[in-house]
């Protein structure tokens, strides 16, 4: 279980000079205490997290300020370690979802961007306005769509109080269309 809290005013309990403290708990070990982790560089508060089936040994955390931190799970000491930080936006990354080899990121300005994380540097493969300038609050894979519709759907929930469905396989070129 991964957690992180925003520092309260006048308190430095949830952040350091390198950003927020991330705590990881092993919920399958009774009595285990959480381990504190620090990113490799200064980052904003953690806003979201995702895993990818194609990279099960990594965790992706979205941050205020437009960064995504990548955490390696297979380390020598058994503790997750911040492996890399990627700046993906000038706006906050509010939600993440891993689909295949793409990381979907929803932002404060209503956009969704997808990144191919298999290459260095990451390649933005798609980018579109999803919620008319209002924050994208959630991205979710619709696991029933394959069985019922014969296609993979991803839905987003926005501050505009709308749910929108998208082609999860990114078969349509959306860059600049929405």
N, C-alpha and C positions, 0 to 999 in steps of 0.2 A: 504494500500500500504506500503510495507516494503522496506526501502532503507538503504544503508550503503556505505560509500566512503572510499577509501584508503587515508591515510594521505599523503600529499605531502611532499617533502624534506624540512626539517626545520620547518614544521608546525605540530602542535599537535591538529588541529581542528577536525580531524575525528577519533581520538583514545585517549584512556586514559591508565592508568597503567593496567587496566583490559582488554584492547583490543579495538576493534572498537566500535564506537557508532552506534547503530542501531536506525533508526527513523521510526516511524509508523504513517501513516496518515489515517484519516477516510475520504475517498474520497466521501462519501455519505452525509457528513455534510458540507454545504457551509460555508466557512470562518474558518473551524476548523484548528488549527495549529498542527504540528507534535509533537509527544511525543518521547523524547529520552530514550532509554533503554540501560542498560549495562549488559554484561554477568556476571556470578558469579565468573569467573576466567579469567586470561589472555589468550587471544586467538588471532590468526592471523586474517587477513582481511577476511571479508565475501566474499565467491566466488559463493555461490548458495543457493537456498532455495527450500523446498518441503513441501507439505501437504500429508496426507494419509487419504483415505476415512474411514479407520477403526479407526482412531484417529483424528477426525475433530477438537478437542479442543487443538491441538498441532501444532506448526510450527517447522520445522527442518532446521537449517542453517548450510551449510558446510563452513569450514574455511581453510585458508592456515595453514599448520602445521599438518593437518590430524585429526582435531577435528570436531565433529558435536555438535552443541548446540541445546537443546530442550527447546522450549518456550511454557509455558502454557498460554492459552487464557482466561480461566475461573478463574479469580483471584478476590479477595475481592474488590480491588480498580478499577477493570475494565481495568487495563493496563497489557499487556502481561509481563510475568516474566520468566527469565531464570531459568528453573527447574533443568537442569542437563547438563553436558558436558561429551561427550563420545569420547575417543581417539580411532579412527578406523584405522589409518594408520600413517606410518612414512612420507608419502608424502602428498601433498596438496589434499584436496577433492575439485574437480573442478565443479562437477555437481551432483545433487541429483534428484531422482524421487521416489515417493511413489506409490507402487503397492500392493494392498491388505494389508497384514500385514508385508510386506517386504520393506525395504528402500534400494534402489539401489544407489551406490556411484561410480562415475567415478573419476579416479585419474590421476595425472600428469605423472605417469610412464606407462600409457596405460592399466591399469587394471580396471575391474569392479568387485565390491564386493556387495553381497546382505546380509542384516542383518535382522534377525527376531527381531523386536523391542518390542515384547510382553513379552519377558523374561528379567530378570535382572541377570547377565549382558547380553547384546545383544549377539546373536549367529550368527556368520558368516555362512550362509548356502551355499553360492556359491562364488567362486573367480576364475577369469580367465583373461588371457591376451587377451584384445580385439583389441588393436590398436598398436601392435608391438613396445611397449616401448615409444610410442608418446602419448601426453596427450589426454584424453577423454574430449571433449569439451561440449558435450550435451547428455542427455538421455531423450527420449520422448516415451510415450505410444502411440502406433499406434491404435487409437480408431476405425478405419475402418477395422482392421484386423479380428475382431471377426465376423462382419457381412459378410465380403467378403471371408475370408479364413477359418472361423470356429475355429480360435485360437487367443489367445492374443499375439501380438508381441510388442516388445520394440526395438526401434532402438537407436544406438549410433552413434555419429559423432566424428571422431577423427582428430587430427592434421595431420594424414597420408592421409587426403583428401578422406576418405572412410566413407560410411554409412554402418553399419552392423545391421542385424536384429537378435533378440534373442527371445527365448521362454519366454514370460512374466510370465508364470505360473511355470517356473523353473522345468519342468518335466524331464529334462535331467541333469544328474550329470556332471557339468562342472569343478569341482574343479581339478585343475592341468592339464586339457586337452588342454588348449589353451595358 
